Amino acid sequence: QGRGTMLPNLKDLVHPCQRLVQKIKMQGMEGEFAKIVAGEGFNPEEWAYTCDKTIKAYRVLRMSSPELLTLLLYKRNIYENQLNLYSDKTAPNIAVTMQGIIEMYKAPVNDMMEVKKNQKALKKA
């Protein structure tokens, strides 16, 4: 896969709710969606932002020790030499993918505390 097809997929993983709202708008269904989220006190953009923050915090709370260790090692450039093993075409795609994965797991402590506090309600939703 080329970089052109990878970036939208990464954006879907990093900001799934914002991407959902974009796709809803492209389908011409924004009005219907706006009515639904208005019942919860949001406009579509606010809903997407809040939803993405919640998902990121939830991901961090559910992260396994091996996942955490892998991300920490990557952030410390431990895997930098491995990128040299790949072709000039593949290496940048792997680097972009890893950056996307790191972004998936970025969440402020306050967001994680809110998710933890509301975990039962989130599981029901």
N, C-alpha and C positions, 0 to 999 in steps of 0.2 A: 504494500500500500504506500502511496505517496503521501507527502506531508499535507497536501490539499484535502485528502479524505480523513486524515488522522485528527486534524485540529478540531473540526466540528464534533467528532466523537469524544475528544478530550473535554471540550467545552460542555458537552452533555453530562459527562461524569463529574466535572468540577462544580458546575452551576446547573444542576438538572432542572430546577424549578424556573429559573430565568429562561432557560432554553425552551421549556414547555410553554411559557407565556409567549415567547417569540413565535413558536409554531402555532399556537392558538390564534395569534394575530394574523399570521399568514393565511390561515384557513378562514379568516373572516368571522371568527367566533368570539371575539373579544367582549362584545356586549353581554353575551350570555354568561361568559366566565366572570365578568366584572360583577354581575348580579349575584352570582354564587358566593364570591369571596367578600362582597360587601356585607353579606349576612354575618361574617366573622369580623367585620370592622376594617377590612383592607380594600385597597384598590389592587389591580393585578400586579403592579410593580412592587408594592409593599409586601404583598403576599409572597411573591417570588423571592424577594430578599430575605424575609423572615424564614421561609421554608428552607432555603439554601443554608442559612446559618444553623438552623436546627439539624439538618442532615449532616453537615460537617461536624458539628459537636457530637452528634450521635455516633458517627463513624469513629471519631477519636476515642470515645468512651468504650467502644466495642473492639478496638484494635487489639490484636494479639501481640504478645511479646516479640515473636519473630518479625511481624510487620513493623513494629516500632523500631527494632534494631536495624532492619534493612533501611528504613527511611533515614535514621540517624547516620548510618554509615554512608549512605549516598550523599547526604548533606555535607558530610565531612570529606567529600571527594575520594573516598576509599575506592570507588568503582571507576574513577576517571581513567585509569590505565586500561580497563576492559573496553572502553569505548574505542580505543585504538585498534582493537581486534576486528572491528566491523568495517565494512566498506564506507567510503566517503558519503555514499547515499544513505546507508542504514544508520550510521552513528548519530547524525543529527536527529533522526526520527526517534531513536531510543532516548536521547537526551531530552527531547521535548516531552516524550511520554513520561519520563521520570519526573520532570518538573510538574507536569499535570497531576501525577499521583501525589506529589508532595502538597500541591495546592488543595487536593481533595481532603487532606487531613489537617488543614490549618483551621484552628478554632480557638477563640479567646476563652480563658478560664471561666469568665462570667457566663458565656453561652453553654459551656459544658455543665456548669452548676445548675442552670435553668433546665437543661435537658434531663439531668439526673433527678431533679426535683419533680419533674413532670413525666417521668418514664412510664408510669402506669397508663396515663392518658394517651401518651404517644403510641403505646402498644395496642390500645383499643382502636385507634384511628385507622 
